[in-house]
Amino acid sequence: MLIGILERPMIEASTIATYLMLNGTDAIADYRKCSYKDRLRILRELESGSPFFETKAGKRLLAAVREKMDFEGLTKDDFAVQKKNSWKLQGKNFRTIFAEIEHDDLYASTYGMMSESIHGSWNESMDWGLVRNDDGTFSAFTDYHPADIRFMTPVLNFTIRPFRMWLKRINVYDENIKGMIDWIERVNTRLFLTFDGLYAGEYDPKRG
């Protein structure tokens, strides 16, 4: 379950990083501006007279927002495009971006199902948190879960590509690094295919 919680933001970050590196400076600028959605709300609440900003915590938060905007040379009037696009990166929701970078068919079985590890669901509880008893009731499953290859191989697959792109972007990608990453990619693929060949759906992570 913990791996699932960590994997979802990793896939999101990897997908967005790949999208930004493929789409250049305009996408990067838009991405940075979109991150100010809630910070602009803070400025609006200040203007509306919220008493929170009379507190020490409120003053620290407000100072941090203003410092970041000053650093980037932004004012509250510089976000018309982002407001028009409902604060979505170049007007696209994450699923659309995921479909461009990976494939839409993968969304439900990877990123979509991983949301259950964060938000919770009955299926998530049955898979990882409960043991079904012979009488149809459930008991808490408290044993240690080993790292499940079904989580580990996909996260490597999703993150290798943007890592390569970033290394090239900062001009440190050489033959030694390429060889190492190629090896990791080959081993990862071999592990996945071996698992797929050994199990035909009966694998139970609670039993090993």
BATI-5165 format. One record per residue (C-alpha): residue number from 1; residue in three letters; x, y, z. Coordinates in nm, 2 decimals. Example, Ala and Ser with C-alpha at 12.3 -4.5 7.8 and 13.67 -1.06 7.14 Angstrom:
<recs>
<rec n="1" res="ALA" px="1.23" py="-0.45" pz="0.78"/>
<rec n="2" res="SER" px="1.37" py="-0.11" pz="0.71"/>
</recs>
This chain:
<recs>
<rec n="1" res="MET" px="0.00" py="0.00" pz="0.00"/>
<rec n="2" res="LEU" px="0.28" py="0.24" pz="0.09"/>
<rec n="3" res="ILE" px="0.44" py="0.17" pz="-0.25"/>
<rec n="4" res="GLY" px="0.11" py="0.26" pz="-0.42"/>
<rec n="5" res="ILE" px="0.10" py="0.59" pz="-0.23"/>
<rec n="6" res="LEU" px="0.45" py="0.68" pz="-0.34"/>
<rec n="7" res="GLU" px="0.41" py="0.55" pz="-0.69"/>
<rec n="8" res="ARG" px="0.12" py="0.77" pz="-0.80"/>
<rec n="9" res="PRO" px="0.29" py="1.11" pz="-0.74"/>
<rec n="10" res="MET" px="0.61" py="0.96" pz="-0.90"/>
<rec n="11" res="ILE" px="0.41" py="0.87" pz="-1.22"/>
<rec n="12" res="GLU" px="0.24" py="1.21" pz="-1.22"/>
<rec n="13" res="ALA" px="0.57" py="1.39" pz="-1.17"/>
<rec n="14" res="SER" px="0.75" py="1.18" pz="-1.44"/>
<rec n="15" res="THR" px="0.46" py="1.23" pz="-1.69"/>
<rec n="16" res="ILE" px="0.45" py="1.61" pz="-1.63"/>
<rec n="17" res="ALA" px="0.83" py="1.64" pz="-1.65"/>
<rec n="18" res="THR" px="0.83" py="1.45" pz="-1.99"/>
<rec n="19" res="TYR" px="0.55" py="1.67" pz="-2.12"/>
<rec n="20" res="LEU" px="0.74" py="1.99" pz="-2.02"/>
<rec n="21" res="MET" px="1.07" py="1.88" pz="-2.17"/>
<rec n="22" res="LEU" px="0.89" py="1.79" pz="-2.50"/>
<rec n="23" res="ASN" px="0.69" py="2.11" pz="-2.52"/>
<rec n="24" res="GLY" px="0.95" py="2.37" pz="-2.42"/>
<rec n="25" res="THR" px="0.95" py="2.71" pz="-2.26"/>
<rec n="26" res="ASP" px="0.59" py="2.80" pz="-2.31"/>
<rec n="27" res="ALA" px="0.47" py="2.49" pz="-2.14"/>
<rec n="28" res="ILE" px="0.72" py="2.54" pz="-1.86"/>
<rec n="29" res="ALA" px="0.61" py="2.90" pz="-1.80"/>
<rec n="30" res="ASP" px="0.24" py="2.80" pz="-1.80"/>
<rec n="31" res="TYR" px="0.32" py="2.51" pz="-1.55"/>
<rec n="32" res="ARG" px="0.49" py="2.76" pz="-1.32"/>
<rec n="33" res="LYS" px="0.20" py="3.00" pz="-1.34"/>
<rec n="34" res="CYS" px="-0.06" py="2.73" pz="-1.27"/>
<rec n="35" res="SER" px="0.10" py="2.66" pz="-0.94"/>
<rec n="36" res="TYR" px="-0.01" py="3.00" pz="-0.82"/>
<rec n="37" res="LYS" px="-0.38" py="2.92" pz="-0.82"/>
<rec n="38" res="ASP" px="-0.42" py="2.88" pz="-0.44"/>
<rec n="39" res="ARG" px="-0.16" py="3.15" pz="-0.37"/>
<rec n="40" res="LEU" px="-0.37" py="3.40" pz="-0.56"/>
<rec n="41" res="ARG" px="-0.67" py="3.30" pz="-0.35"/>
<rec n="42" res="ILE" px="-0.46" py="3.39" pz="-0.05"/>
<rec n="43" res="LEU" px="-0.41" py="3.74" pz="-0.19"/>
<rec n="44" res="ARG" px="-0.78" py="3.77" pz="-0.25"/>
<rec n="45" res="GLU" px="-0.86" py="3.66" pz="0.10"/>
<rec n="46" res="LEU" px="-0.62" py="3.93" pz="0.23"/>
<rec n="47" res="GLU" px="-0.80" py="4.20" pz="0.02"/>
<rec n="48" res="SER" px="-1.14" py="4.08" pz="0.16"/>
<rec n="49" res="GLY" px="-1.01" py="4.14" pz="0.51"/>
<rec n="50" res="SER" px="-0.96" py="3.79" pz="0.64"/>
<rec n="51" res="PRO" px="-0.85" py="3.81" pz="1.00"/>
<rec n="52" res="PHE" px="-0.61" py="3.52" pz="0.95"/>
<rec n="53" res="PHE" px="-0.36" py="3.75" pz="0.80"/>
<rec n="54" res="GLU" px="-0.33" py="3.94" pz="1.13"/>
<rec n="55" res="THR" px="-0.19" py="3.63" pz="1.29"/>
<rec n="56" res="LYS" px="0.18" py="3.54" pz="1.28"/>
<rec n="57" res="ALA" px="0.11" py="3.23" pz="1.07"/>
<rec n="58" res="GLY" px="-0.09" py="3.44" pz="0.82"/>
<rec n="59" res="LYS" px="0.18" py="3.70" pz="0.79"/>
<rec n="60" res="ARG" px="0.45" py="3.44" pz="0.73"/>
<rec n="61" res="LEU" px="0.23" py="3.27" pz="0.46"/>
<rec n="62" res="LEU" px="0.15" py="3.60" pz="0.29"/>
<rec n="63" res="ALA" px="0.52" py="3.70" pz="0.29"/>
<rec n="64" res="ALA" px="0.62" py="3.37" pz="0.13"/>
<rec n="65" res="VAL" px="0.36" py="3.42" pz="-0.15"/>
<rec n="66" res="ARG" px="0.47" py="3.77" pz="-0.22"/>
<rec n="67" res="GLU" px="0.84" py="3.68" pz="-0.22"/>
<rec n="68" res="LYS" px="0.79" py="3.41" pz="-0.48"/>
<rec n="69" res="MET" px="0.58" py="3.63" pz="-0.70"/>
<rec n="70" res="ASP" px="0.84" py="3.91" pz="-0.68"/>
<rec n="71" res="PHE" px="1.11" py="3.66" pz="-0.76"/>
<rec n="72" res="GLU" px="0.93" py="3.56" pz="-1.08"/>
<rec n="73" res="GLY" px="0.83" py="3.91" pz="-1.17"/>
<rec n="74" res="LEU" px="0.46" py="3.83" pz="-1.15"/>
<rec n="75" res="THR" px="0.16" py="4.03" pz="-1.04"/>
<rec n="76" res="LYS" px="-0.19" py="3.91" pz="-0.97"/>
<rec n="77" res="ASP" px="-0.29" py="4.04" pz="-1.32"/>
<rec n="78" res="ASP" px="-0.06" py="3.81" pz="-1.50"/>
<rec n="79" res="PHE" px="-0.27" py="3.50" pz="-1.49"/>
<rec n="80" res="ALA" px="-0.55" py="3.56" pz="-1.75"/>
<rec n="81" res="VAL" px="-0.46" py="3.26" pz="-1.96"/>
<rec n="82" res="GLN" px="-0.44" py="3.03" pz="-1.66"/>
<rec n="83" res="LYS" px="-0.78" py="3.14" pz="-1.54"/>
<rec n="84" res="LYS" px="-0.93" py="3.09" pz="-1.88"/>
<rec n="85" res="ASN" px="-0.79" py="2.74" pz="-1.89"/>
<rec n="86" res="SER" px="-0.93" py="2.66" pz="-1.54"/>
<rec n="87" res="TRP" px="-0.57" py="2.64" pz="-1.41"/>
<rec n="88" res="LYS" px="-0.49" py="2.33" pz="-1.62"/>
<rec n="89" res="LEU" px="-0.15" py="2.30" pz="-1.79"/>
<rec n="90" res="GLN" px="-0.21" py="2.44" pz="-2.14"/>
<rec n="91" res="GLY" px="-0.58" py="2.37" pz="-2.09"/>
<rec n="92" res="LYS" px="-0.52" py="2.00" pz="-2.05"/>
<rec n="93" res="ASN" px="-0.62" py="1.78" pz="-1.76"/>
<rec n="94" res="PHE" px="-0.37" py="1.51" pz="-1.64"/>
<rec n="95" res="ARG" px="-0.55" py="1.23" pz="-1.82"/>
<rec n="96" res="THR" px="-0.51" py="1.41" pz="-2.15"/>
<rec n="97" res="ILE" px="-0.14" py="1.47" pz="-2.08"/>
<rec n="98" res="PHE" px="-0.09" py="1.11" pz="-1.97"/>
<rec n="99" res="ALA" px="-0.25" py="0.99" pz="-2.30"/>
<rec n="100" res="GLU" px="-0.01" py="1.21" pz="-2.50"/>
<rec n="101" res="ILE" px="0.30" py="1.09" pz="-2.31"/>
<rec n="102" res="GLU" px="0.21" py="0.72" pz="-2.24"/>
<rec n="103" res="HIS" px="-0.12" py="0.58" pz="-2.36"/>
<rec n="104" res="ASP" px="-0.48" py="0.64" pz="-2.25"/>
<rec n="105" res="ASP" px="-0.54" py="0.26" pz="-2.21"/>
<rec n="106" res="LEU" px="-0.28" py="0.25" pz="-1.93"/>
<rec n="107" res="TYR" px="-0.45" py="0.52" pz="-1.72"/>
<rec n="108" res="ALA" px="-0.71" py="0.32" pz="-1.54"/>
<rec n="109" res="SER" px="-0.48" py="0.03" pz="-1.46"/>
<rec n="110" res="THR" px="-0.19" py="0.24" pz="-1.33"/>
<rec n="111" res="TYR" px="-0.25" py="0.60" pz="-1.22"/>
<rec n="112" res="GLY" px="-0.63" py="0.56" pz="-1.18"/>
<rec n="113" res="MET" px="-0.62" py="0.26" pz="-0.95"/>
<rec n="114" res="MET" px="-0.33" py="0.40" pz="-0.75"/>
<rec n="115" res="SER" px="-0.56" py="0.68" pz="-0.64"/>
<rec n="116" res="GLU" px="-0.72" py="0.42" pz="-0.41"/>
<rec n="117" res="SER" px="-0.40" py="0.40" pz="-0.21"/>
<rec n="118" res="ILE" px="-0.43" py="0.77" pz="-0.13"/>
<rec n="119" res="HIS" px="-0.81" py="0.82" pz="-0.11"/>
<rec n="120" res="GLY" px="-0.91" py="0.47" pz="0.00"/>
<rec n="121" res="SER" px="-1.17" py="0.23" pz="-0.14"/>
<rec n="122" res="TRP" px="-1.33" py="-0.10" pz="-0.06"/>
<rec n="123" res="ASN" px="-1.13" py="-0.28" pz="-0.33"/>
<rec n="124" res="GLU" px="-0.81" py="-0.14" pz="-0.19"/>
<rec n="125" res="SER" px="-0.90" py="-0.26" pz="0.16"/>
<rec n="126" res="MET" px="-0.97" py="-0.61" pz="0.02"/>
<rec n="127" res="ASP" px="-0.65" py="-0.62" pz="-0.17"/>
<rec n="128" res="TRP" px="-0.41" py="-0.50" pz="0.10"/>
<rec n="129" res="GLY" px="-0.57" py="-0.44" pz="0.43"/>
<rec n="130" res="LEU" px="-0.81" py="-0.73" pz="0.50"/>
<rec n="131" res="VAL" px="-0.81" py="-1.11" pz="0.49"/>
<rec n="132" res="ARG" px="-1.12" py="-1.29" pz="0.39"/>
<rec n="133" res="ASN" px="-1.23" py="-1.56" pz="0.64"/>
<rec n="134" res="ASP" px="-1.39" py="-1.89" pz="0.56"/>
<rec n="135" res="ASP" px="-1.73" py="-1.77" pz="0.69"/>
<rec n="136" res="GLY" px="-1.73" py="-1.47" pz="0.45"/>
<rec n="137" res="THR" px="-1.62" py="-1.21" pz="0.71"/>
<rec n="138" res="PHE" px="-1.30" py="-1.01" pz="0.71"/>
<rec n="139" res="SER" px="-1.01" py="-0.97" pz="0.95"/>
<rec n="140" res="ALA" px="-0.74" py="-0.71" pz="0.95"/>
<rec n="141" res="PHE" px="-0.42" py="-0.82" pz="0.76"/>
<rec n="142" res="THR" px="-0.14" py="-0.70" pz="0.98"/>
<rec n="143" res="ASP" px="0.16" py="-0.89" pz="0.83"/>
<rec n="144" res="TYR" px="0.44" py="-0.72" pz="0.64"/>
<rec n="145" res="HIS" px="0.37" py="-0.68" pz="0.27"/>
<rec n="146" res="PRO" px="0.68" py="-0.76" pz="0.05"/>
<rec n="147" res="ALA" px="0.75" py="-0.52" pz="-0.23"/>
<rec n="148" res="ASP" px="0.51" py="-0.62" pz="-0.51"/>
<rec n="149" res="ILE" px="0.67" py="-0.65" pz="-0.85"/>
<rec n="150" res="ARG" px="0.34" py="-0.53" pz="-1.00"/>
<rec n="151" res="PHE" px="0.42" py="-0.19" pz="-0.84"/>
<rec n="152" res="MET" px="0.79" py="-0.19" pz="-0.88"/>
<rec n="153" res="THR" px="0.84" py="-0.26" pz="-1.26"/>
<rec n="154" res="PRO" px="0.58" py="0.00" pz="-1.38"/>
<rec n="155" res="VAL" px="0.73" py="0.28" pz="-1.17"/>
<rec n="156" res="LEU" px="1.07" py="0.22" pz="-1.32"/>
<rec n="157" res="ASN" px="0.92" py="0.20" pz="-1.67"/>
<rec n="158" res="PHE" px="0.75" py="0.54" pz="-1.62"/>
<rec n="159" res="THR" px="1.04" py="0.72" pz="-1.47"/>
<rec n="160" res="ILE" px="1.34" py="0.60" pz="-1.69"/>
<rec n="161" res="ARG" px="1.23" py="0.81" pz="-1.99"/>
<rec n="162" res="PRO" px="1.21" py="1.15" pz="-1.82"/>
<rec n="163" res="PHE" px="1.53" py="1.07" pz="-1.63"/>
<rec n="164" res="ARG" px="1.72" py="1.02" pz="-1.96"/>
<rec n="165" res="MET" px="1.57" py="1.34" pz="-2.10"/>
<rec n="166" res="TRP" px="1.67" py="1.54" pz="-1.80"/>
<rec n="167" res="LEU" px="2.03" py="1.40" pz="-1.81"/>
<rec n="168" res="LYS" px="2.05" py="1.51" pz="-2.17"/>
<rec n="169" res="ARG" px="1.90" py="1.85" pz="-2.09"/>
<rec n="170" res="ILE" px="2.18" py="1.92" pz="-1.83"/>
<rec n="171" res="ASN" px="2.45" py="1.78" pz="-2.06"/>
<rec n="172" res="VAL" px="2.57" py="1.49" pz="-1.84"/>
<rec n="173" res="TYR" px="2.44" py="1.20" pz="-2.05"/>
<rec n="174" res="ASP" px="2.74" py="1.00" pz="-2.17"/>
<rec n="175" res="GLU" px="2.80" py="0.64" pz="-2.28"/>
<rec n="176" res="ASN" px="2.86" py="0.51" pz="-1.93"/>
<rec n="177" res="ILE" px="2.53" py="0.65" pz="-1.80"/>
<rec n="178" res="LYS" px="2.35" py="0.53" pz="-2.11"/>
<rec n="179" res="GLY" px="2.49" py="0.18" pz="-2.06"/>
<rec n="180" res="MET" px="2.38" py="0.18" pz="-1.69"/>
<rec n="181" res="ILE" px="2.03" py="0.29" pz="-1.77"/>
<rec n="182" res="ASP" px="1.99" py="0.06" pz="-2.06"/>
<rec n="183" res="TRP" px="2.09" py="-0.23" pz="-1.83"/>
<rec n="184" res="ILE" px="1.83" py="-0.12" pz="-1.57"/>
<rec n="185" res="GLU" px="1.57" py="-0.10" pz="-1.84"/>
<rec n="186" res="ARG" px="1.66" py="-0.45" pz="-1.97"/>
<rec n="187" res="VAL" px="1.65" py="-0.61" pz="-1.62"/>
<rec n="188" res="ASN" px="1.32" py="-0.44" pz="-1.54"/>
<rec n="189" res="THR" px="1.16" py="-0.57" pz="-1.86"/>
<rec n="190" res="ARG" px="1.30" py="-0.92" pz="-1.79"/>
<rec n="191" res="LEU" px="1.16" py="-0.92" pz="-1.44"/>
<rec n="192" res="PHE" px="0.81" py="-0.81" pz="-1.56"/>
<rec n="193" res="LEU" px="0.81" py="-1.07" pz="-1.84"/>
<rec n="194" res="THR" px="0.93" py="-1.35" pz="-1.61"/>
<rec n="195" res="PHE" px="0.66" py="-1.26" pz="-1.36"/>
<rec n="196" res="ASP" px="0.40" py="-1.25" pz="-1.63"/>
<rec n="197" res="GLY" px="0.51" py="-1.59" pz="-1.75"/>
<rec n="198" res="LEU" px="0.50" py="-1.75" pz="-1.41"/>
<rec n="199" res="TYR" px="0.16" py="-1.63" pz="-1.29"/>
<rec n="200" res="ALA" px="-0.17" py="-1.63" pz="-1.47"/>
<rec n="201" res="GLY" px="-0.37" py="-1.42" pz="-1.23"/>
<rec n="202" res="GLU" px="-0.36" py="-1.64" pz="-0.92"/>
<rec n="203" res="TYR" px="-0.08" py="-1.44" pz="-0.76"/>
<rec n="204" res="ASP" px="-0.17" py="-1.34" pz="-0.40"/>
<rec n="205" res="PRO" px="0.07" py="-1.08" pz="-0.24"/>
<rec n="206" res="LYS" px="-0.05" py="-1.20" pz="0.10"/>
<rec n="207" res="ARG" px="0.07" py="-1.55" pz="0.04"/>
<rec n="208" res="GLY" px="0.38" py="-1.48" pz="-0.18"/>
</recs>
